Amino acid sequence: MVLGGSLMAIDWSKISPVEFEKLCYRLLEEEGFFNLEWYGAAGQDRGRDIIGFRDETPLPGQRVQKKWLVQCKRFLTPLSKCHLHDELVKAVEHQPDGVLFMVSNALSANLRDWLKPASQQFAFEYVFVWDAVQLESLLSRHPSIQQELFGTRDRAADELLQTITGGENKRVEFRETVPSPEALVREICAFANTSGGRILLGVSDDGAIVGFKDAQIQDKVQSWCNDLCDPPIRDIETREYALPDGTVTVIEIPEGDDKPYLGSHQVWLRAGMSVRNATREETGRYFARRGFFQYSPDLDFALDLKAYRGQLSTFISSLEEGDSPLERAEHMEKLLETLLSGVNGFGVRSRVRTAITELDFIITNKGTNPFLSRFDLYILVEWKATNRPVGLESIDYLARRASMIGTKTAILFTVNGLTKSAVEQVSLLHRTQSLYVIVLDRKDLESIATGENFISILETKHIALALDY
């Protein structure tokens, strides 16, 4: 920690999300920011945003007030370009003069080099990052903040005791010990599907502290969340607190970004102090918002999700098992229809088989998914099932077809990838014509069939193209 004005390393993993938010707020006050206002839910690892103002003096006697969006990000894993790009996109709606990231890990030199041209793309006057090293330096200049927030580590323990005294509620669950992995995962999924929460191990239902300690609990919980949650929940943290009556282990569950999360093939929700199954209507709306299924109250979505993936796996396997090229082409068409029909808001307007191993679709896009809403009304989808990588000529043909139907979005499925010249052409088309050619291969299809979200894969590839600008 910071001690006596000298600089010492901080173990950021020991600082809770709420403590990190308070630290950011106090540092901003000490550094001359004013009229600070919070946005977002408190206590999540991804942090809350702060809107504030700061005076600048570009010339003697001249004072200019600038609006800042400050993003407090308590990340324990390395930051990526995708993280920063997404946050800059979100910042635009606030129309700040500057954006400041306050992050709890170190920023790589490559990310710093990328930030300047990337920020110009969004027309911000300033984009700065205070990473772990700079935060520690700032704390050394303001030692009173350390004493105020971290004067004793007992403060967090005191807050936990107050939580236990308050009893269970929508965001707090007591457990004397770990139930079965399946039961614990159901509770974790329920919190992730609602507004997040905490599971306190070592506390009985009546609030008595009975104690719980397991040195491997973090690894165990993360393993269960990876293996038994669908999709996996990866942002789980555990923390031990030594209280007067015994050790309590707290499992911190953030609200999920990729709802719904299934445990034991069902969607679970937190309702008051208990966990319940989501109704068909609730489950359907979750999947519709996620962009995975076209919602119908008559469907059992947990079973349909399993059947959908099963169909995809069958068609992927059959691509190489047909007795003739025509049979393989029919499998290809069924695979593509199955995949596209699973996207809420997609409709097939027309399909043309340009060759036995090639198929074109024109999709009408009326999706409500925030990512899909950025796309044009029409999307060109092409399938190339040739025995060799797709070449430059095919990419140029796809670009001409996209221009004919008036779209800037094309999705290309290819069994054997692209040639080097085709990859370069995809990048060139984006830079010169703003055409997004999103390429998916057999590996991507297999990932979707085993649980990855089709929309998430499209979004990741879309962002990669944008960053390559």
C-alpha positions as CSV (number, residue, x, y, z in Angstrom):
1,M,0.0,0.0,0.0
2,V,1.0,3.7,0.0
3,L,2.6,4.6,3.3
4,G,3.9,7.9,4.6
5,G,3.9,9.5,1.1
6,S,6.2,6.8,-0.4
7,L,5.2,4.6,-3.2
8,M,4.5,0.9,-2.6
9,A,2.8,-1.7,-4.8
10,I,-0.9,-2.3,-4.1
11,D,-2.4,-5.8,-4.3
12,W,-5.5,-4.7,-6.3
13,S,-7.0,-8.2,-5.9
14,K,-7.4,-7.4,-2.2
15,I,-9.5,-4.3,-2.9
16,S,-13.2,-4.8,-3.4
17,P,-15.1,-3.3,-6.4
18,V,-16.8,-0.8,-4.0
19,E,-13.5,0.3,-2.5
20,F,-12.0,0.8,-5.9
21,E,-14.9,3.0,-6.9
22,K,-14.5,5.1,-3.8
23,L,-10.8,5.4,-4.5
24,C,-11.4,6.7,-8.0
25,Y,-14.0,9.2,-6.8
26,R,-11.7,10.6,-4.1
27,L,-8.7,10.8,-6.4
28,L,-10.7,12.8,-8.9
29,E,-11.8,15.2,-6.2
30,E,-8.2,15.7,-5.1
31,E,-7.1,16.2,-8.8
32,G,-9.5,19.1,-9.4
33,F,-12.6,17.5,-10.8
34,F,-16.0,18.7,-9.6
35,N,-19.7,18.2,-10.0
36,L,-19.0,14.4,-10.0
37,E,-22.0,12.2,-10.7
38,W,-22.2,8.4,-10.8
39,Y,-23.7,6.3,-13.6
40,G,-24.4,2.5,-13.5
41,A,-24.8,-0.1,-10.8
42,A,-22.4,0.0,-7.8
43,G,-19.9,-2.6,-6.9
44,Q,-19.4,-4.5,-10.2
45,D,-15.9,-5.4,-11.4
46,R,-16.6,-3.5,-14.6
47,G,-17.1,-0.4,-12.5
48,R,-19.3,2.6,-12.7
49,D,-18.9,5.6,-14.9
50,I,-18.5,9.1,-13.5
51,I,-19.5,12.3,-15.2
52,G,-17.6,15.3,-14.0
53,F,-16.0,18.6,-15.0
54,R,-12.6,20.2,-14.7
55,D,-11.4,23.7,-15.4
56,E,-8.5,24.3,-17.8
57,T,-6.4,27.5,-18.4
58,P,-5.2,27.3,-22.0
59,L,-4.1,31.0,-21.7
60,P,-3.3,33.2,-18.7
61,G,-6.6,34.6,-17.3
62,Q,-8.7,32.3,-19.5
63,R,-10.6,29.5,-17.9
64,V,-12.4,26.8,-19.9
65,Q,-14.7,24.1,-18.3
66,K,-14.4,20.7,-19.9
67,K,-16.8,17.7,-19.5
68,W,-15.2,14.4,-18.7
69,L,-16.5,10.8,-18.7
70,V,-14.4,8.8,-16.3
71,Q,-14.6,5.0,-16.5
72,C,-13.6,3.1,-13.3
73,K,-12.5,-0.4,-14.4
74,R,-11.3,-2.9,-11.7
75,F,-9.9,-5.5,-14.1
76,L,-7.8,-8.3,-12.7
77,T,-7.1,-9.7,-16.2
78,P,-5.2,-7.8,-18.9
79,L,-7.1,-5.2,-20.9
80,S,-7.6,-5.7,-24.6
81,K,-8.3,-3.4,-27.6
82,C,-11.8,-4.8,-27.8
83,H,-12.5,-3.7,-24.1
84,L,-11.3,-0.1,-24.8
85,H,-13.0,0.1,-28.2
86,D,-16.3,-0.9,-26.7
87,E,-16.0,1.6,-23.8
88,L,-15.2,4.4,-26.2
89,V,-18.3,3.5,-28.3
90,K,-20.4,3.7,-25.1
91,A,-18.8,7.0,-24.1
92,V,-20.0,8.8,-27.3
93,E,-23.6,9.0,-26.0
94,H,-22.5,11.3,-23.1
95,Q,-20.7,13.7,-25.5
96,P,-17.8,14.4,-23.3
97,D,-14.8,16.5,-24.2
98,G,-12.5,13.9,-22.7
99,V,-12.5,10.3,-21.6
100,L,-10.4,9.0,-18.7
101,F,-10.0,5.3,-17.9
102,M,-9.0,4.5,-14.3
103,V,-7.9,0.8,-14.4
104,S,-6.4,-1.5,-11.7
105,N,-3.9,-3.2,-14.0
106,A,-1.0,-2.0,-16.1
107,L,-1.5,-0.9,-19.7
108,S,0.8,-2.3,-22.3
109,A,2.8,-0.1,-24.6
110,N,0.9,-1.5,-27.6
111,L,-2.4,-0.4,-26.1
112,R,-1.1,3.1,-25.3
113,D,0.1,3.4,-28.9
114,W,-3.3,2.2,-30.2
115,L,-5.3,4.6,-28.0
116,K,-4.3,7.9,-29.7
117,P,-5.4,7.2,-33.3
118,A,-8.4,5.2,-32.0
119,S,-9.6,8.1,-29.8
120,Q,-9.4,10.4,-32.8
121,Q,-11.9,8.2,-34.6
122,F,-14.5,9.2,-31.9
123,A,-13.6,12.9,-32.0
124,F,-12.8,13.2,-28.3
125,E,-10.4,16.0,-27.4
126,Y,-8.6,13.8,-24.9
127,V,-8.4,10.2,-24.0
128,F,-6.2,9.4,-21.0
129,V,-5.5,6.3,-18.9
130,W,-4.6,6.1,-15.3
131,D,-3.4,2.6,-14.9
132,A,-2.2,0.8,-11.7
133,V,1.2,2.4,-11.7
134,Q,-0.2,5.9,-12.1
135,L,-2.9,5.3,-9.5
136,E,-0.3,4.2,-7.0
137,S,1.7,7.4,-7.8
138,L,-1.4,9.5,-7.3
139,L,-2.1,7.8,-3.9
140,S,1.5,8.6,-2.8
141,R,0.6,12.3,-3.3
142,H,-2.6,12.0,-1.4
143,P,-1.9,9.7,1.5
144,S,-5.0,10.9,3.3
145,I,-7.1,8.9,0.8
146,Q,-5.4,5.7,1.9
147,Q,-6.1,6.4,5.6
148,E,-9.7,7.4,4.8
149,L,-10.5,4.4,2.6
150,F,-8.1,1.7,3.8
151,G,-7.0,2.9,7.3
152,T,-7.7,-0.6,8.5
153,R,-8.7,-3.7,6.6
154,D,-11.3,-4.2,9.3
155,R,-13.6,-1.8,7.5
156,A,-14.5,-4.4,4.9
157,A,-15.1,-6.9,7.6
158,D,-17.3,-4.5,9.5
159,E,-19.3,-3.9,6.3
160,L,-19.7,-7.7,5.9
161,L,-20.9,-8.0,9.5
162,Q,-23.5,-5.4,8.7
163,T,-24.6,-7.4,5.7
164,I,-25.0,-10.6,7.8
165,T,-27.0,-8.7,10.4
166,G,-29.3,-7.4,7.6
167,G,-30.1,-11.0,6.6
168,E,-30.7,-12.6,3.3
169,N,-32.3,-10.6,0.5
170,K,-32.4,-10.5,-3.3
171,R,-28.7,-10.0,-3.6
172,V,-27.4,-12.0,-0.5
173,E,-27.6,-15.7,0.1
174,F,-26.4,-17.5,3.2
175,R,-24.8,-21.0,3.1
176,E,-23.2,-23.0,5.9
177,T,-21.1,-24.8,3.4
178,V,-20.9,-25.5,-0.4
179,P,-23.9,-27.5,-1.6
180,S,-23.5,-29.8,-4.6
181,P,-21.7,-28.1,-7.5
182,E,-25.0,-28.3,-9.5
183,A,-26.9,-26.5,-6.7
184,L,-24.3,-23.8,-6.3
185,V,-24.2,-23.2,-10.0
186,R,-28.0,-22.8,-10.1
187,E,-27.7,-20.0,-7.5
188,I,-24.8,-18.4,-9.3
189,C,-26.8,-18.4,-12.6
190,A,-29.8,-16.9,-10.8
191,F,-27.8,-14.0,-9.5
192,A,-26.1,-13.5,-12.9
193,N,-29.5,-13.5,-14.6
194,T,-30.9,-10.8,-12.3
195,S,-28.8,-8.0,-10.8
196,G,-25.8,-9.9,-9.4
197,G,-25.2,-10.7,-5.7
198,R,-23.1,-12.5,-3.1
199,I,-23.2,-16.0,-1.6
200,L,-21.8,-16.1,1.9
201,L,-20.3,-19.5,2.8
202,G,-20.0,-20.1,6.5
203,V,-23.2,-18.4,7.6
204,S,-26.4,-20.3,8.6
205,D,-29.9,-19.3,7.5
206,D,-30.5,-17.4,10.8
207,G,-27.3,-15.4,10.3
208,A,-25.1,-17.3,12.7
209,I,-21.5,-17.5,11.7
210,V,-20.4,-21.1,11.6
211,G,-17.2,-20.6,9.6
212,F,-16.0,-21.9,6.2
213,K,-12.5,-22.0,4.7
214,D,-11.2,-23.8,1.6
215,A,-7.9,-22.7,0.0
216,Q,-9.1,-24.2,-3.3
217,I,-12.6,-22.6,-3.4
218,Q,-11.7,-20.0,-6.1
219,D,-10.5,-22.6,-8.5
220,K,-13.4,-25.0,-7.7
221,V,-16.1,-22.3,-8.2
222,Q,-14.6,-21.1,-11.4
223,S,-14.2,-24.6,-12.8
224,W,-17.9,-25.4,-12.0
225,C,-19.0,-22.1,-13.6
226,N,-17.0,-23.0,-16.7
227,D,-18.3,-26.6,-17.0
228,L,-21.8,-26.4,-15.7
229,C,-23.0,-22.9,-16.7
230,D,-24.3,-22.3,-20.3
231,P,-22.7,-20.0,-21.4
232,P,-19.8,-20.1,-18.9
233,I,-19.6,-17.4,-16.3
234,R,-16.0,-16.2,-16.0
235,D,-16.0,-13.2,-13.7
236,I,-16.6,-15.0,-10.4
237,E,-14.4,-14.0,-7.4
238,T,-14.1,-15.3,-3.9
239,R,-12.8,-13.5,-0.9
240,E,-12.1,-14.7,2.7
241,Y,-12.9,-12.6,5.7
242,A,-11.6,-13.4,9.2
243,L,-14.5,-12.4,11.5
244,P,-14.6,-12.7,15.3
245,D,-16.8,-15.9,15.2
246,G,-15.1,-17.6,12.2
247,T,-14.0,-17.2,8.6
248,V,-16.6,-16.3,6.0
249,T,-15.9,-16.9,2.3
250,V,-17.8,-14.6,0.0
251,I,-18.6,-15.5,-3.6
252,E,-19.1,-12.3,-5.7
253,I,-21.3,-12.7,-8.8
254,P,-21.7,-9.8,-11.2
255,E,-24.8,-9.3,-13.3
256,G,-24.2,-11.1,-16.5
257,D,-23.7,-9.5,-19.9
258,D,-24.8,-12.6,-21.9
259,K,-28.1,-13.6,-20.3
260,P,-29.7,-16.0,-19.9
261,Y,-27.3,-18.4,-18.1
262,L,-28.5,-22.0,-17.9
263,G,-27.8,-24.4,-15.0
264,S,-28.9,-28.0,-15.4
265,H,-30.4,-26.9,-18.8
266,Q,-32.8,-24.4,-17.2
267,V,-32.9,-20.7,-16.7
268,W,-32.9,-19.6,-13.0
269,L,-33.8,-16.3,-11.4
270,R,-33.4,-14.7,-8.0
271,A,-36.8,-13.9,-6.5
272,G,-36.5,-12.3,-3.1
273,M,-34.5,-14.7,-0.9
274,S,-35.1,-17.8,-3.1
275,V,-34.2,-19.2,-6.5
276,R,-36.9,-20.2,-9.0
277,N,-37.2,-21.4,-12.6
278,A,-37.9,-18.7,-15.2
279,T,-41.3,-19.0,-16.9
280,R,-41.4,-19.9,-20.6
281,E,-42.3,-16.3,-21.3
282,E,-39.4,-14.9,-19.3
283,T,-37.0,-17.4,-20.9
284,G,-38.2,-16.6,-24.3
285,R,-37.7,-12.9,-23.8
286,Y,-34.2,-13.5,-22.6
287,F,-33.3,-15.5,-25.7
288,A,-35.0,-13.0,-27.9
289,R,-32.9,-10.1,-26.4
290,R,-29.8,-12.2,-26.7
291,G,-30.6,-12.6,-30.4
292,F,-30.6,-16.4,-30.3
293,F,-34.2,-17.4,-31.0
294,Q,-37.3,-15.9,-32.5
295,Y,-39.5,-15.8,-29.5
296,S,-42.7,-17.9,-29.3
297,P,-44.4,-18.6,-26.0
298,D,-45.2,-22.1,-27.2
299,L,-41.6,-23.2,-27.2
300,D,-39.6,-24.9,-24.4
301,F,-36.4,-22.8,-24.9
302,A,-34.0,-24.9,-22.8
303,L,-34.9,-28.0,-24.9
304,D,-34.9,-26.0,-28.2
305,L,-31.4,-24.7,-27.5
306,K,-30.1,-28.2,-27.1
307,A,-32.0,-29.4,-30.2
308,Y,-30.7,-26.4,-32.2
309,R,-27.1,-27.2,-31.4
310,G,-27.7,-30.9,-32.1
311,Q,-29.0,-30.0,-35.6
312,L,-26.0,-27.8,-36.3
313,S,-23.6,-30.6,-35.2
314,T,-25.4,-33.1,-37.4
315,F,-25.3,-30.9,-40.5
316,I,-21.6,-29.9,-39.9
317,S,-20.6,-33.6,-39.7
318,S,-22.6,-34.4,-42.8
319,L,-20.8,-31.8,-45.0
320,E,-18.2,-34.4,-45.7
321,E,-20.3,-37.5,-45.6
322,G,-22.7,-37.0,-48.5
323,D,-22.5,-39.5,-51.3
324,S,-22.3,-36.8,-54.0
325,P,-21.6,-33.1,-54.3
326,L,-25.3,-32.5,-54.6
327,E,-26.0,-34.2,-51.3
328,R,-23.3,-32.2,-49.6
329,A,-24.8,-29.0,-51.1
330,E,-28.2,-30.0,-49.6
331,H,-26.7,-30.5,-46.2
332,M,-24.9,-27.1,-46.6
333,E,-28.3,-25.4,-47.3
334,K,-30.0,-27.0,-44.3
335,L,-27.1,-26.0,-42.1
336,L,-27.2,-22.4,-43.2
337,E,-31.0,-22.2,-42.9
338,T,-30.8,-23.7,-39.3
339,L,-28.1,-21.3,-38.3
340,L,-29.9,-18.2,-39.6
341,S,-33.3,-19.2,-38.4
342,G,-31.9,-19.1,-34.8
343,V,-31.3,-15.4,-35.0
344,N,-34.1,-13.2,-33.7
345,G,-35.1,-10.7,-36.4
346,F,-33.4,-12.5,-39.4
347,G,-35.6,-13.5,-42.3
348,V,-34.5,-15.1,-45.6
349,R,-35.6,-12.9,-48.4
350,S,-34.0,-14.9,-51.3
351,R,-31.6,-17.7,-51.9
352,V,-29.6,-18.6,-55.0
353,R,-27.3,-21.6,-55.5
354,T,-24.6,-20.2,-57.8
355,A,-22.8,-23.5,-58.0
356,I,-23.1,-26.9,-56.4
357,T,-20.7,-25.8,-53.7
358,E,-21.8,-22.2,-53.5
359,L,-24.9,-20.7,-52.0
360,D,-26.1,-17.0,-51.6
361,F,-28.7,-15.7,-49.2
362,I,-30.1,-12.2,-48.8
363,I,-31.3,-11.7,-45.2
364,T,-33.7,-9.1,-44.0
365,N,-32.4,-7.8,-40.7
366,K,-35.0,-6.6,-38.3
367,G,-33.2,-7.7,-35.2
368,T,-33.6,-5.9,-31.9
369,N,-30.1,-7.0,-30.7
370,P,-28.1,-3.8,-30.1
371,F,-25.2,-5.2,-32.2
372,L,-27.4,-6.3,-35.1
373,S,-29.3,-3.0,-35.1
374,R,-26.1,-1.3,-36.4
375,F,-26.3,-3.4,-39.6
376,D,-28.2,-2.5,-42.8
377,L,-31.8,-3.8,-43.5
378,Y,-30.3,-6.3,-45.9
379,I,-27.3,-8.6,-45.3
380,L,-25.6,-10.7,-47.9
381,V,-24.7,-14.2,-46.8
382,E,-22.5,-16.4,-48.9
383,W,-21.4,-20.0,-48.5
384,K,-18.3,-21.3,-50.2
385,A,-17.8,-25.1,-49.7
386,T,-14.9,-25.5,-52.0
387,N,-12.0,-27.8,-51.3
388,R,-9.5,-24.9,-51.4
389,P,-9.3,-21.5,-49.6
390,V,-11.5,-18.7,-51.0
391,G,-9.5,-16.4,-53.2
392,L,-9.3,-12.8,-54.2
393,E,-11.7,-13.1,-57.1
394,S,-14.5,-14.5,-54.9
395,I,-14.1,-11.6,-52.4
396,D,-14.4,-9.1,-55.3
397,Y,-17.5,-10.9,-56.6
398,L,-19.0,-10.7,-53.1
399,A,-18.3,-7.0,-52.9
400,R,-20.0,-6.4,-56.3
401,R,-23.0,-8.4,-55.1
402,A,-23.2,-6.4,-51.8
403,S,-23.1,-3.1,-53.8
404,M,-25.9,-4.4,-56.1
405,I,-28.3,-4.9,-53.1
406,G,-27.1,-1.8,-51.3
407,T,-25.6,-3.2,-48.2
408,K,-22.4,-2.6,-46.3
409,T,-22.6,-6.0,-44.4
410,A,-21.7,-9.4,-45.8
411,I,-21.2,-12.7,-44.0
412,L,-19.0,-15.3,-45.7
413,F,-19.0,-18.9,-44.6
414,T,-16.0,-20.9,-45.9
415,V,-14.9,-24.4,-45.1
416,N,-11.2,-23.9,-45.8
417,G,-10.6,-20.2,-45.0
418,L,-9.2,-17.5,-47.2
419,T,-6.0,-17.1,-49.2
420,K,-3.5,-14.4,-48.1
421,S,-4.6,-12.1,-50.9
422,A,-8.3,-12.6,-50.0
423,V,-7.6,-11.6,-46.4
424,E,-5.8,-8.5,-47.5
425,Q,-8.7,-7.6,-49.8
426,V,-11.3,-8.0,-47.0
427,S,-9.3,-5.4,-45.0
428,L,-8.9,-3.1,-48.0
429,L,-12.7,-3.2,-48.7
430,H,-13.4,-2.1,-45.2
431,R,-10.9,0.8,-45.3
432,T,-11.9,2.0,-48.8
433,Q,-15.5,1.2,-49.1
434,S,-16.7,0.7,-45.4
435,L,-17.8,-2.8,-46.4
436,Y,-17.7,-5.3,-43.5
437,V,-17.0,-8.8,-44.8
438,I,-17.3,-11.0,-41.7
439,V,-15.7,-14.4,-42.4
440,L,-16.7,-17.6,-40.5
441,D,-15.0,-20.9,-41.0
442,R,-15.8,-24.5,-40.0
443,K,-14.1,-23.9,-36.6
444,D,-16.5,-21.1,-35.9
445,L,-19.5,-23.2,-36.8
446,E,-18.3,-26.0,-34.5
447,S,-17.9,-23.4,-31.7
448,I,-21.6,-22.3,-32.2
449,A,-22.7,-26.0,-32.1
450,T,-20.9,-26.5,-28.8
451,G,-22.3,-23.4,-27.1
452,E,-20.8,-20.2,-28.4
453,N,-23.2,-17.4,-29.2
454,F,-23.4,-16.8,-33.0
455,I,-24.1,-13.1,-32.5
456,S,-21.1,-12.8,-30.1
457,I,-18.8,-14.4,-32.7
458,L,-20.1,-12.0,-35.4
459,E,-19.6,-9.0,-33.0
460,T,-16.0,-10.1,-32.2
461,K,-15.1,-10.3,-35.8
462,H,-16.9,-7.0,-36.6
463,I,-14.8,-5.3,-33.9
464,A,-11.6,-6.9,-35.2
465,L,-12.3,-5.3,-38.6
466,A,-13.1,-2.0,-37.1
467,L,-9.8,-2.0,-35.1
468,D,-7.9,-2.9,-38.3
469,Y,-9.0,0.4,-39.9
